[in-house]
Amino acid sequence: MELNQDILDRVLTLSHLDIDDEKKSKLLPQLQGILNTMDHLNALELDDVDPNEWTAGQSTPFREDVAVDAQMPLTEENAPDWTENSFRVPQILGGESS
Amino acid sequence: MIPALIKKLKNRELKSEALVNQTFDRIDSKDEQVKAFLSTFKESALEKAQAIDAQLDAGDELAPLAGIPIGIKDNIHIKGKVTTCASKILQGFKAPFNATVSEKVESAGLIPVGKLNMDEFAMGSSTERSAYQKTTNPWNIDYVPGGSSGGSAAAVAAGMVPFSLGSDTGGSIRQPAAYCGVVGLKPSYGRVSRFGLVAFASSLDQIGPFTRTVEDSAYLLNAISGYDPKDSTSETQAIPDFTKAIGKEVSGLKIGVPKTLLSDKIDSEVRDSVVAALDILKAQGATWEPIDFGYFDDALAAYYILAPAEASANLERYDGVRYGVRDDASDYLRKMISKSRGTGFGDEVIRRIILGTFVLSSGYYDAYYLKAQKVRTLVIQKFNEAFSNFDVLAMPTTPTTAFKSGSFSEDPAAMYTADIATIPVNLAGLPGISVPCGFSKEKLPIGFQIVGKRFDEESVLQVAHAYQTQTNWHLEEALS
């Protein structure tokens, strides 16, 4: 699998990561190297292998639909910008898509 | 060690306050070199110790481990204390709740003395990826302690704390335990609650103890195990008293040893020490034989698809909106989020997020993620097959001893092979323990790993302890 700058840029957008060009140019060959080490998986016979063995037998645990006090203090203290009981953020609309 | 400490505290030969003060004296004298701790809390630790001393002086019956100090890896929440996961993006973040494990530590009367350094978000095998400091190997400070729980391993190896908690996703307890010459136990997946453990890869993460002895490991496992309704992957398996496995004989037990991990893939000194360890168990009546167990390289590749995939989802929450460090220079929300993440995360975390996002993305999912899930199935089936003939499996914990700091700065992914023997155990959700079994010519520790069936920590502890009764490797202390 050949990685290129276009694929990397697309994945960076999906990951919500903004990094400079120097970092991108360092990353590309490193990621390519990692992907190359996975090529030997292509030699395995996997057509009849169930991908869900790990989750087989597991089920979603349920509880009563009763509200529980989450008791989560420190919301304000940890917030980067807290005002009027809200997290203040820059405007959503406008600007180039990143 | 724990039984002796419990006895001394109970008969008041030793006071908890004195023990905590001793701990901080050792931290003061050794941690400048080792750099294991990211933060310490002397005041709250002494308050807890004084309260426990008052109760013990009054003759109150307390939990068995009451009054003993412990270090906690900095990805486990202690309410009101800072959790950074060794990342800039969580600088100054105060945990709003206790991890279940922290609640259990408190119920057991253990006294947390500080948070321990790690690779950022548990991604790494050397603790060089911490955004704050590099922990050194107490046996030789030019070498790494391993990772990601390097601080937890080093603090115990240097005698700063009697034990600590770490987390293990692909080997992050067992590998640093081997590198630092201490005991490191990864319980079965689901044995210990992950609530309050900052998630890296949710189907692989487990919390476990670092100790000097296998017996101490059993005590701690008793304290931290158990079903937790707040962790939907927590198992309802009954918790035996793991200390009852200590002292059981191993006569008649059958041990399988993967041939690949006795080959020249493994450093010859490591291999020789592990074979010597197996022969010690043989002298006690166990039998061992090499077995065919392929898939180690495949498991490694599968892990580096699955773990980053899960991490890419788990780390989406770090966006600078509600907590963590924010890039204030952006005028628009989307840019703010991307910039905060781009500057707040270190290189290895960024590398893994990109990898994980890529393997889950349209057009690549089948070729990578689906394939890796199938490989995981093959690994699980291989273990099941092995355990139909053997009671436990044994192997080197790591292919080499600790490496020099900076060895992989040019090729960071080459470090991934350090976990070749530990990763398959996580993929199958099995318990595994690393036990010190010797030193290299350069006086660097060597560890061997014992792996059991899922939820059979008892056999793992039984075999590991039997080995320790015949050897003294675990009694040596770095920087003594």
Interface residues (C-beta under 8 A of the other chain):
Chain A: M1 I7 L8 R10 V11 L12 L14 S15 H16 L17 D18 I19 K23 L27 Q30 L31 G33 I34 T37 M38 H40 L41 L44 L46 V49 D50 P51 N52 E53 W54 Q58 T60 P61 R63 Q71 M72 P73 L74 T75 E77 N78 A79 P80 D81 F87 V89 P90 Q91 I92 G94 G95 E96 S97 S98
Chain B: G80 F93 K94 A95 P96 F97 S203 P229 S232 T233 D297 D298 L300 A301 A302 Y304 I305 S312 E316 D319 G320 V321 R322 Y323 G324 V325 R326 D328 S330 D331 Y332 L333 R334 K335 M336 I337 S338 K339 R341 G342 F345 D347 I350 R351 I353 I354 L355 T357 F358 S361 Y364 A367 Y368 L370 K371 A372 Q373 K374 V375 R376 T377 L378 I380 Q381 D411 P412 A413 Y416 L427 G429
